[in-house]
């Protein structure tokens, strides 16, 4: 297990720009969630700032959107590094299939914050990044998001031409943050059980995964009222995702709990888990890491003692750049070991 060297403080220090962004995101999700279990999509779409795909490279990265299933609104945005970024002599770069966060209910690959994050991954690793648009709850409940994630992996496996020539699907990583990391886990299990011809998943990148359960953990209680994450918000989101009659110990939420799937016999990818010291979900994330180890899987835990949930989407935080550097190190190491 690895961790940052900083000592945890009584509360996180956040630049004023970050505080304003967090306040806006919290207000956005609170204003659009209705007590009857629906979301005001019209208001959400007005407030969710979007970025358009751009074939012309910007800071060494070009983007395009690819439709997988128009009826289900499944598509992905491809981020491709230019030759100057990837290296003029580079024959290929790894592929990162990325699932965005947002509690299964909010945001998309076009949302400004996630477009910016994927650009940074693409440029700094470098890699071809495939950012997945999956169906959102409450309109589409479990297991729609996992079905969509698997659909995209199968589409890539069968449609190599949808990616640029430098994309190496034999060096594929599945990544995500928050709810997107939850999707990563469940899609990884499905991939382990299926036969993919071209894709080889060599690593899993879990950034502050959104897991939960019926228990109120120590960190959830101690950090109630933290930025972005509260028990009221997460309870509402689990309720509108999970099947009617289910509780939060459902296997989709409590992945290491009483309804956990036995992965000991699966070729589950080596996994990197990021945790924030001011994230109320950290106890669930650490249990996931410990469960992977007990299941005989390779896993690494990196802790940021002074960081909040979703810290890495805020570029004003130096820790955001540090996390991307650590993802790069993980990718580089796994590629080297897989040769």
Protein Blocks (a to p, Z undefined) as FASTA:
>chain_A
ZZdfbdcdfbdcddfklmmmmmmmmmmmmmmpcfkopacfklmmmmmccddddfbagehi
acddddfblmlopacddddddfklnopklmbdcddddddehehpggcfklmklmmmmmmm
mmmmpccdddddddddfkbgcfklmmmmmmmmmmmmmmmmlpcfklcfklccdddehjlm
mmmmmmmmmmmmpccfklccfbdcdehiacddfbdcfklmmmgoiahiafklmmmmmmmm
mcghiafkbfklmmmlmkbccfklpccdcddddddfklfklmmmmmmmmmmmmnopacdd
dddfkbcehklmpmklmklmmmmmmmmmmmmmmmmmmZZ
